[in-house]
């Protein structure tokens, strides 16, 4: 019975280590994305705190991506009449808006795995 309890504790500890390593993998991805600042891990390590911090970081990162993609989509839609030859005047401002949106979108490229 005691050996069984020891085995269960060992398995439980190994499971917690794997879960913590998975959280740290998520932290690394979010930190490498450089979209937001992720606070340092508190000591002693607590799953609840780390999970909340990473969930917030993921939410903010996804919102930033959504905002940038919405801006890019709007800029492309604004340029569409010029690209189709339906309009000629005012292209300079639309072109500038499109370039800015493309620039912001390319800043997100480090998020993509290589």
Secondary structure by P-SEA (a helix, b strand, c coil): caaaaaaaaaaaaaaaaaaaaaaaaaaaaaaaacccccccccccccaaaaaaaaaaaaaaaaaaaaaaaaaaaaaaaaaccccccccccaaaaaaaaaaaaaaaaaaacccccc
